[in-house]
Amino acid sequence: MKNKREELLSVVEDGDIQSFVKYIQTCNAERVDLVEILSGCSKQQLDKLWEGVQQTCTVTMLNIETEGNDNNLDQEIKILEALQCVVNLASAAIQQDGPHISPCLKSTAVLLMGLLLPMPETASKLKNDICVMCEKWCQRKLPGKDDLVTNALIYLLQRSLNLQTRKEIKRLWLLSDALSLFNMSDTSSDMLRDLLCQCVISTPFLKHSEGCRFLGCVMSLDQNLTDCLHKIIKSHMPISNRNVMERYGEIYFRAWQTSTGPVLVKLESAIQNFMDHAIHAKKSLAPGLRCLLGYFHKQRKSSGVDGMLLRLYGPLLWRSLKVTNHNVRENAARLLLDSFPLQDQELCNEELDQLLQKQFDIFQTLLQDTCPSIRSVTVQKLSKILSTYCEFIPVETIKSLITKMMQDLVWDASSADVRASVIMSMMNLLNNQMFIPMLKPILPQLCNHIHDSSEKVRVAMVELLLKVKGIRAIKYWDIVPLEHILARLEIDSHPVIRRIMKLLQSTFIPLDKPKSVQLDRCVALIESSRGAARQFFHHASAQMTVDDTVTYIISIIACILRCTKAEKSKQEGGENVRQEVEENVQGQSGAAVENEEDEGAEDEEEEEEEDEEEEDILTIHNTEVMAGLLEAVVILWSAINNDLNKRVNHNIKQDLQTKVSCGIVEMMKFFDVSYVPYNSVPTISRSCLSKLKKMSKDSVTEDYSYYLDALCKWDKVVNILDLVDEWLTEGLQQEDSTSPTAKVGKTTRKSVGFVVPHQPLPLLGIDFVTYMLRSPICRPILLSHEKELAQLQTKLKTSMPCMEQNLVSEVFDSDPVPEELLTACFGLYCKLVGILHQPMTRTDAVSIFENLFSWADIHLLPCLGQQEDNLANMTCKKRTLLNMTDTFLMPSPDLQDTQSLDMTRKRTLRQGGEHCVRLATSVLELILAAGGDFLLIGVGDTRFAALLADFCVQCLQTDKSLLTLPSVMTCLCSITSHILLQGTPAHCDSIAAYLGKVFVAIATALLKERSRASKSLPKVRNHLMEIFSLVYGSPVMNDDTLREIMATVIGALFGELVHASQEFNLEETSGDLTQLPPLSGWLCDAVCKKNYIAKHFLAELTKCLESGAADDLHSLHGTIHMLGSIAKSKPKIPGIKDCWIAVQKLSDGIQSNQQTDDEDVREIDVMKSLTSKLQECQQTLGLAS
């Protein structure tokens, strides 16, 4: 360390700036502590040291002045490095314990401080280090600190406004004492004043406590500045939220606490200005101003706050409470109630009493105000005042105010808000234990408000009962009888019911009580009100766990079984029969009796006695209670049915089913529903059907599922299908049709009835059929009506001519059929084709879809071809991709002859617009989805798979924007899976053929409309990977077919990569394969996902390279670009090193050949890029050079 110290003194003495910089940088690199070096120097050495450093700093500054107009970047860097080293040394000097501050050190620091603001933004680190040095100098209160803080404060203000971080604001707060050094009235402080004005409306300053403290200090600096900042804050208030307004209140309060003299007068004037605005402001601005003033109200314990509030509010509040404008009176009333008590501790007791009495008199006046909102606000806030300050408010005043509220305002017919406020005020008073004896006898007066016409009042009443429930001295049923509460539970709205359930849940289902007590409460609830019991059990499960609900259901069923057991024993008159039933129930259902035995002998004896008492009262002849118990079981079970179907509750569900199964059998012997006459079923069914007809178009599954389930159980499927057929007939017919549309395949039945007009909802009818096909209840019943479903299928098929007309015409004589309806009809038609499929009949799905393919070829595909018209004015450069892909992707003649199906038809030219493309795309997606599903369920054969594959290729060849690509790839996955399941190599050979055509179609689309087509490729990345996984994971695929598929992939890759190289679009390689050109990235990402697929790919690529297929510069450049990306993504993938070696050999040959040829500049760049990427790939793979 001594050598370092001597070296430092020597370097500074020599005066060589570069040596000084090198020394400091070496110390930083070696982590040498400069503080320790300087601490070993004597004062004389330090004086001499800083004399030399000052000279170095001065020379550096002279260089800045002489070369200020020179754009020599290197010189500027050297100057900044020198200054950085000086700053580091100065910072180390002041960090010592009891540092020696020589005059030269102080002068150097002043020089650096002078450079803080003029320095360019590129030297941000240097500027921050200078500022940190100045901060430490000031914090340690070293000599000359006042000379160093001015620029540092301005710099920190700028930095805080730019970065807006708490760290910078905290640094600024620590330097807030330096604000007193500035003369804010002088023009030299204009910059600082502007920055402070920006800070006062900066969100980070208002968000953090340090920022508020700093701004509070700023507000107390100068009266002119205070006035300026006050105006800025006022202009910012209309767009400030309440949190910001509260922060402003904190700022004003802190400034008021620390200010004196003229500044204090100015601040109090500003605060009184806010008070005046809060009284006269509109309803949108008044709450924010009250938040600002509320901070002062909360700080009334601080010295002088009470007197200040009384002094400032006095000239404004008393007169504002008597004006005609009710908005002003309301604002003034809110401020008075919030600021209560307005008093001054310096006043004598008599004056204080008079002041308080004046406020109590005003409260009485406000309770009688003609404006309902003022009465409501007064009641709410007055109750909080009485609860908080009850100890020094006279008892007579409290009784007078409460009497006014309970006798007059609670019956205020003009305003529900006033009535609700009175009830809520009782809750506030109950927070104070001293009011409970006073309120206990008068709270029952509120009983009838549980039936108030206003929901707000009823909600407040139930909230009051919930509050009382937690107080032992008062019982909530003494305030409102239980019968009234149950009456509201049966008919009230959801907000009220939710709170009543919270009130009654533990009363009627006490989970901490024995089961006998729970059943007694359940029976009591049913006897009190069946309707309320239904609502109660409907909402009860929300407050219980699934396990508790199941246990409760089992206990109810056990109670019903005990009643049936007693009745059966009574009928047969034998004890043996009773024991047999009891053993049957216990052995098969495992009911709650077994659990009760485990609880101990004493509990069992007590519950048996209670059960005997219950059986004396409860019998199966009490039909109301029995029906209520069964309803409770059904409602509770339905409420938790979705939860029971979850995997975590599987054991609970099985336990419930096991225990209830035998009990249901026993109960059906006594509870029979056959009393419902058969003749009443049509009436009920017509009622359900009528409700279906009256449904709105926005109805969801929950609205109609119950009616559909019921009608299907009553075998009224035909009625539903008739309704759907009627809606579809009206929805699909044209308005200009002159002949009425008859129901297809329907036979008329003689009946007499009323024709009720209703709006046809064909989309809702399709939803009905879709739900029935999915519902496990409705599906088997619906499928048993094959004739009606076939007729519905015929009706749905009529959507195809409507689609043809929509696709052909641009101008319609009448309103066209909506596209949404057409696609929905066609989608359901495709589903019914598969459901009603019967081979070698008229409903053969394969034959129907062959016709659909022909129809789509004629009417739909031309619409997709119209997308090319939008590109008519666009020009494209010629690409070599198609030539390459034609070479590699063209299927063999044998495969073409055996698999291609003649689907070419004479296509009609469409004159549609964007809606035609959208409609055609939607219908094609439905056809492709249905075709793929047919293969998965075994409907189609190999011939159908080939036909479907050919149709997929046609879609892509026509669709230049690749809108149908996701559907096509999903369908191809199904086709590939189906072909591989056949297990014959002849069929497997067709996979390479249609994959090649797909790649050509995609490449063509990218050529013509690259921006739109490339967006579809990421959506189908998983589809392509699934196809490759199926193919290369199948044992039936032979090696020749696998190589042919990979040759197809490589051909597509070569075509696009060669074109990209010729266009000089291949830049640096990336580890993300999706950064390759669109088609190449899509293919490479798919084949490299799994190593066994990548192994085939790289092996075939190596063979292709060794055979000389890529012997030109651009082919090699594209290959090594792709190979480098794969290497960065997966460097350990098998076969990649052999592939690199093959590329290296071809590259060496091309380099030797091109040395003798004339090369243009662009080809030289490609060659350099090729060489660079070869070396980069070599390094990535870890190959020896």
Beta strands, then each sheet from edge to edge (+ up, - down):
end
